[in-house]
Amino acid sequence: MQSDRDRVRDSLAVDGAVRAPKAAEQIAGRLRGRIVRGELAPGSKLRPERELLVEFGVSRPTLREAFRILESEGLIVVVTGAGGGPRVQLPDLGVVSRQIGYYLQIKQTTLKDLLEARQEFEPICARLLAERRTRGALRELDTLLDDLRQVADAGFATDSAYVAWVDMTREFHESIADHCGNNTLAAQARALGEMLRAHHRRSLRSVNFRPSKPKLASELIGDYSELLDLVRARNGAGAERHWRAHLQRSARLTYRNQDPRSVVDLVD
């Protein structure tokens, strides 16, 4: 059977020569495949450099260029010092979200467009959460809700306190998706949450900001609490219906302070 080393060499041979940049891309592809297939677990180290040099039959600069490619993709991190070297890591979804965000901003995507998307798929996450919920999911959501109550009770005397509150509400939304039992929906929800967080942070810096009124915070917490009651009861249809209504109300409140036609702004 042809080895990885032989396949790399055969695929890179052009008139008997090996083109180093192409070699680095091919090696990165081999290692990428091992990572995404789960052959190399997050936190594990790649084989020693000297062994990889022999396996692929390339120079040290070529191998290190392959490492840089994987590092730019968020699949490895190169640790320096004793005991260091390339280690496998989970890709940072925030990096992916930023790339999607740049694309949406270039396409002149509006805030209304972004919130419409959330109103469509996040209620589905709420339904699946209710139907598939675990004790761990309920504990996490209960803890987040308690934290939100404490922050709301303390009030929003400063802009930074309100920003922290907004971030915590985003975490609640993301937790719904994380525990819905569907990885695709969870990834979409987290990516959208990252984009909304970036947009809102920039918006808070650029407008005459006023913290949320206590009544609005209380109503929000009431919506969250009702959702958890529906999740505990495994009422999927009710959870979906309730969460869609909540997101629609939330969008209307957002539009009081921000023009729904404004283009999402994610770049500092």
Sequence and secondary structure as in RCSB ss.txt:
>XXXX:A:sequence
MQSDRDRVRDSLAVDGAVRAPKAAEQIAGRLRGRIVRGELAPGSKLRPERELLVEFGVSRPTLREAFRILESEGL
IVVVTGAGGGPRVQLPDLGVVSRQIGYYLQIKQTTLKDLLEARQEFEPICARLLAERRTRGALRELDTLLDDLRQ
VADAGFATDSAYVAWVDMTREFHESIADHCGNNTLAAQARALGEMLRAHHRRSLRSVNFRPSKPKLASELIGDYS
ELLDLVRARNGAGAERHWRAHLQRSARLTYRNQDPRSVVDLVD
>XXXX:A:secstr
   HHHHHHHHHEETTEE HHHHHHHHHHHHHHHHHTTSS TT B   HHHHHHHHT  HHHHHHHHHHHHHTTS
EEEE STT EEEE    HHHHHHHHHHHHHHTT BHHHHHHHHHHHHHHHHHHHHHH  HHHHHHHHHHHHHHHH
HHHH   SHHHHHHHHHHHHHHHHHHHHTSS HHHHHHHHHHHHHHHHHHHHHHHHS      HHHHHHHHHHHH
HHHHHHHTT HHHHHHHHHHHHHHHHHHHHHHS TTSB     
